[in-house]
Structure formats: C-alpha cells, structure tokens
C-alpha cells in the first residue's frame, strides 16, 4: 500500500476517532502495526473498552458493499472526500449503542 493511501486511511481514522469522542465515547485508532496481514486485528478504531469495533473507509465515490464493510466490525464509518459522512451500526447493537451515548457512559472509568 502506498504512502498516499496510508495517509488517506489515517485521516479517515482520525476523523472517526474525533466523531466518537464528540459523542462522549472514548475512541482510539488501532495501531497499524497490529493490522498487518498476519494480525488477528481486522478493524480500524476501538471504542475504549466498549464491545464495538469500527471499520473506517475514506472514499471518493464508491463505498464497499455493506456486507464487506461490516464483515469484521459492528460499526462502519464512511467519509466521502467531498463531504458526506455516514455511520452504519449493526441493528443488533443499535439500541445498546444509543443507550450508552444517551447516558454519557462511554468513558472507560464507568
């Protein structure tokens, strides 16, 4: 993977982390050293100690199909370089996710 592609991915991951932190959820990028092909880690952002793993895509126009996007994550974060951002949450996790955000219980200290 070339440097431009890695940089684009890193920008998307930082954008995703900022988004979830604004919701009051602790979020951090998973180290790229953990995401090499031999690693069992197959997602981009972890929401603190919460069970949701986030797959991030920074795209110009075509997002991967939802089954591919959500294969290894319960949340998909897709940002189109021309401005629109979409957050896709597995329906089985949506109610619990909404409760955590509404209650402000996203911090690791809870």
C-alpha positions as CSV (number, residue, x, y, z in Angstrom):
1,X,0.0,0.0,0.0
2,X,1.4,3.4,-1.0
3,X,2.0,6.3,1.3
4,X,-0.9,8.4,-0.2
5,X,-3.3,5.5,0.5
6,X,-1.9,5.1,4.1
7,X,-2.2,8.8,4.7
8,X,-5.8,8.8,3.4
9,X,-6.7,5.9,5.7
10,X,-5.0,7.6,8.7
11,X,-7.0,10.8,8.0
12,X,-10.2,8.8,8.0
13,X,-9.4,7.0,11.2
14,X,-8.6,10.3,13.0
15,X,-11.9,11.8,11.7
16,X,-13.7,8.8,13.1
17,X,-12.0,9.0,16.5
18,X,-12.9,12.7,16.7
19,X,-16.5,12.0,15.8
20,X,-16.9,9.4,18.5
21,X,-15.1,11.5,21.1
22,X,-17.6,14.3,20.4
23,X,-20.3,11.8,21.3
24,X,-18.6,11.3,24.6
25,X,-17.2,7.8,23.7
26,X,-13.5,7.0,24.3
27,X,-12.1,6.1,20.9
28,X,-8.6,5.3,19.6
29,X,-7.0,4.2,16.4
30,X,-5.7,0.6,16.4
31,X,-2.0,0.7,15.7
32,X,-1.2,-0.1,12.0
33,X,1.4,-2.5,13.4
34,X,-1.5,-4.5,14.7
35,X,-3.3,-4.5,11.4
36,X,-0.7,-6.2,9.2
37,X,-1.9,-9.2,7.2
38,X,-0.8,-11.7,9.8
39,X,-2.6,-9.8,12.7
40,X,-5.9,-11.0,14.0
41,X,-7.0,-7.3,14.3
42,X,-9.3,-6.5,11.4
43,X,-10.8,-3.2,12.3
44,X,-9.6,0.4,12.5
45,X,-10.9,2.1,15.6
46,X,-11.8,0.7,19.0
47,X,-14.3,2.5,21.3
48,X,-12.5,2.3,24.6
49,X,-13.4,-0.9,26.5
50,X,-16.8,-1.0,24.8
51,X,-17.5,-4.0,22.6
52,X,-17.9,-2.1,19.3
53,X,-15.2,-2.2,16.7
54,X,-15.3,0.3,13.9
55,X,-14.3,-0.2,10.2
56,X,-13.3,3.1,8.6
57,X,-13.4,3.9,4.9
58,X,-12.3,7.2,3.4
59,X,-13.6,7.1,-0.2
60,X,-14.1,9.4,-3.2
61,X,-17.3,7.9,-4.6
62,X,-17.8,4.1,-4.1
63,X,-18.1,2.6,-0.7
64,X,-17.6,-1.2,-0.3
65,X,-20.8,-3.2,-0.2
66,X,-22.3,-3.2,3.4
67,X,-21.6,-6.9,3.9
68,X,-17.9,-6.3,3.1
69,X,-17.8,-3.1,5.2
70,X,-19.4,-4.8,8.2
71,X,-17.7,-8.2,8.0
72,X,-15.3,-7.6,10.9
73,X,-17.0,-4.7,12.7
74,X,-20.2,-3.7,14.3
75,X,-19.9,0.0,13.2
76,X,-19.0,1.3,9.8
77,X,-17.7,4.9,9.4
78,X,-17.7,6.0,5.8
79,X,-16.5,9.5,4.8
80,X,-16.8,10.7,1.2
81,X,-13.9,13.1,0.4
82,X,-16.5,15.6,-1.0
83,X,-18.1,16.0,2.4
84,X,-20.8,13.4,3.4
85,X,-20.2,11.1,6.3
86,X,-22.3,8.0,7.2
87,X,-22.2,5.9,10.3
88,X,-23.6,2.4,9.8
89,X,-24.4,0.4,13.0
90,X,-25.4,-3.2,13.2
91,X,-29.1,-3.3,14.1
92,X,-28.4,-5.8,16.9
93,X,-26.1,-3.2,18.5
94,X,-28.1,0.0,17.9
95,X,-30.3,0.0,21.0
96,X,-27.4,-0.6,23.3
97,X,-25.2,1.9,21.5
98,X,-27.9,4.6,21.8
99,X,-28.3,3.9,25.5
100,X,-24.6,4.3,26.1
101,X,-24.4,7.6,24.1
102,X,-27.6,9.0,25.7
103,X,-26.4,8.1,29.3
104,X,-22.9,9.5,28.7
105,X,-21.5,6.2,29.8
106,X,-18.9,5.9,27.2
107,X,-15.9,6.6,29.4
108,X,-13.6,3.8,30.5
109,X,-14.0,4.9,34.1
110,X,-17.6,3.7,34.3
